[in-house]
Amino acid sequence: MLSFIVSLVSTYETHHGERPNLVYMNEMHYSYLREELPGVRDHDDVTAILGVDIALSDEALHPHVARVKFGENYILSS
């Protein structure tokens, strides 16, 4: 899961010219990600490793990344 998310971030950055700041995933994806990071206990450490925030959503069938402008009326996603 970690390599998949890193790949999503890289692909987004290549296509959009800026790094995403959010990854959408469901609880199952997050569990798989946490299994790959056994020494990491804190959620903030997970986001620091990824370099993006995490939004958990039951509607996220597959992880995907976005560039979110907080406080704005729109979200750019991929």
WOUR-V252747 format. One record per backbone hydrogen bond with DSSP energy under -0.5 kcal/mol. CO is the residue of the C=O (numbers start at 1). NH is the residue of the N-H. E is the energy in kcal/mol with one decimal. If there is no record, write none. Layout:
# WOUR-V252747
CO:NH:E
CO:NH:E
This chain:
# WOUR-V252747
1:5:-2.5
2:6:-2.5
3:7:-2.1
4:8:-2.2
5:9:-2.5
6:10:-2.3
7:11:-2.7
8:12:-2.5
9:13:-2.4
10:14:-2.2
11:15:-2.4
12:16:-2.8
13:17:-1.8
21:53:-2.3
22:66:-2.4
23:55:-2.7
24:64:-1.7
25:57:-2.4
26:30:-2.3
27:31:-2.3
28:32:-2.2
29:33:-2.6
30:34:-2.6
31:35:-1.9
32:36:-1.2
33:36:-0.6
34:37:-1.1
37:40:-1.6
39:41:-0.6
42:45:-0.5
42:46:-1.5
43:47:-2.3
44:48:-1.9
45:49:-2.1
46:50:-2.2
47:51:-2.5
47:52:-0.8
53:23:-2.3
54:56:-0.5
55:25:-2.2
57:60:-1.4
59:61:-1.3
64:24:-3.6
65:78:-1.9
66:21:-1.9
66:22:-1.6
66:68:-0.7
67:76:-1.8
68:70:-0.9
69:72:-1.8
74:69:-0.7
75:77:-0.6
76:67:-2.5
